[in-house]
Amino acid sequence: MRSTASPPPRRRLVALGTAVVLTTTGLAVTATAGSAAAQRVPAAPSAATVLPYEDAGLPTSQRVADLLGRMTLDEKIGQMTQAERGGIDADPSQITTLGLGSVLSGGGSVPTPNTPTAWADMVDRYQRAAMASRLHIPLVYGVDSVHGHGNLLGATVFPHNIGLGATRDPALVQRVEHITAEETRASGPQWAFAPCVCVARDDRWGRTYESFGETPELVESMETAIDGLQGGAGQLKDNDRVLATAKHFAGDGLTTYGTGSNSGKSGDYPIDQGVDRVSRATFDRLALAPYVPAVKEHHVGSVMPSYSDVDWTDDGLGNPVNMHGNADLVTGWLKQQQGFDGFVISDYEGIHHIQPGVASYATQVVEGVNAGIDMFMEPYDFATFITTLKAEVADHSVSTARIDDAVSRILTQKFELGLFEHPYTDRTHLGEIGSSAHRAVARTAVQKSQVLLKNDRATLPIAPGRPIYVAGSNADSIGNQAGGWTLTWQGGSTNVIPGHTILDGLRAAHGKVTFSETAAAPVPRGAVGVVVVGETPYAEGFGDVGGPRWAYDPADHNQPRPEKTMRLSDADSAAVDRVCAAAVKCVVLVVSGRPLVIPPAQLARIDGLVASWLPGSEGEGVADVLLGRAPFTGKLPVSWPRTLAQEPINVGDPGYDPAFPYGWGLTTR
């Protein structure tokens, strides 16, 4: 997924005009601009008619077959099309005239004001446009609820997946995602583009924090996230559940550094959206494995392909295939071999990564559809996509059978979601968004995600009554501790959400706290130092080590954010040195989306070292373990390198010698 804040150049949108005229024969004639002949289709049902697809008592398969048989080609292609709210908000009638099947909010694409009620009102406004179409087929609305409904101001913001992986608690992860589902659906959207079931194998990747960890076994154990989102059999229609998306299929965490942006053909990321240069056996083990239980055990309703390419070493490098056009894997492996019966949704302009700079848009559409993609996230090119696909069907480049299969899969999930019976937002749980009960679960998740890497001299937990001196750039920044995908695509240091910083948590629980971000103020006699360091927010390739620097959120004022280096900033490093030299004991908390390299000499001066990850809105959970109100129990979900030169480093590698191994984590009582 990508932001709507600074979209790349867009193709000129082509208006698609459609008129429906009821004839005296009882058939509707649909005339489409540019078409050579009108289509004869069944008339829309009268208000008094209940057709089979409208009968909730019939099996879903029967309802799908009945509705599919009544649809024109235009209506079918419309169902395969997803637009960004920014492309239709000023004129929602496009939803009606084009018969759009879905709308999404990308990162930062929100209503004004950004409140739960405004979200619900917005989604319902678009839904009214969908219900005004000939067959009254409802929209499904998608959002990136990747650590809570992060686009929504006031939602509960949970730790990112890397922190959840550190908990080693599948039941807790299921509870987290159930709350995420409830808050998402109560505000309108019925579909979450989550969870990421990627296996992150190189921490230089800017999406490392979206992964539960570096082993497929850990990722698979956390796929209870799917159950939390969707519920059990028959629960998808409930007002506290949403359709889940397993992403990014497959190998997004397995790309080779230096091959990013499809080997530089689609951008300038060093590793994100790159090429998997691996054997088929390695790809099976590290990329495909998590999708087996996602499909067969958790029955995920949708799957999103990766921007990345795969280039098998078995037959020699030089023949990369983009996942959005990989029929062998999307149709052959996922749908046919694994029996996936949900639908495949492209990533944001995902088909544009098929032979970028070489293939025509028409070729990208054809290859994407024929590879097995069922719905296309074409945020601002949605009208062009529709006209292009219709022309390719007429040209027999895409079969009507492939169209029918795609639409059947989409309609099945819409029926299972209960959208035909209840298309508008059920606001029963609207008042529970960001509630104290939900935030209590988030606080527990934060506690369990903290990994105690070092605890010399029994520094932690901090003894009661001992004065605490707090420093560091991330001690009092809720924007930094929430990370990317919070209010905006990239998140932001100045983004403010309801919640508590780590400093807030310490102050609320401990009476003797002194704060100096740069450690310029003197350290009180006998104080324990707590230095909270780490990264500033990022998402996707803008978080790649050595990657481009984001500067385009309003609060950035076009000033590039700090480089991503997997090292402490100069200011944070200086604060650590000052505090550790002056305090009785010193603790360093690393608030980041991945491990950061700490030089050996500096590490030797640190008594307590904690991986705090990106804890989200509840910084009090960090204070809880520092002060002994909850025990340290977290375990590393990824290996912590000694030097950046060790990357990629993963458990089981030859000569494996990290600073802290995968699974490491000291405990306290």
Secondary structure, DSSP 8 states (H G I E B T S, - for coil): --BSSS-----------EEEEE-TTSEEEEEETT-SS-EEEE----TT---GGG-TTS-HHHHHHHHHHH--HHHHHHHTEEEEHHHHTT-THHHHHHT--EEEE-BT---SS-SHHHHHHHHHHHHHHHHTSTT----EEEE--SSSSTTSTTS-----HHHHHHHT-HHHHHHHHHHHHHHHHHTS--EE---B------TTSTTGGGSS-SSHHHHHHTTHHHHHHH-STT-TTSTT--B-EEEEETTTTS--TT-HHHHHTS---SSTT-EEEE-HHHHIIIIITTHHHHHHTS--SEEEE-S-EEEESTT-SS--EEGGG-HIIIIIIIIIIS---SEEB--TTGGGGSSTTTS-HHHHHHHHHHHT--BEE-TTTHHHHHHHHHHHHHTTSS-HHHHHHHHHHHHHHHHHTTTTT--S---TTGGGTT-HHHHHHHHHHHHHH-EEEEEGGG--S--TT--EEEESTTTT-HHHHH-SSSSSSS--TT---SSB-HHHHHHHH-S-EEE-TTS-S---TT-EEEEEEE-----GGGGSTT------SGGGTT-------SB--HHHHHHHHHHHHHSSEEEEEEESSS--B--HHHHHH-SEEEE----TTBTHHHHHHHTTSS------SS-B-SSGGG-S--TT-TT---SB-TT--B---
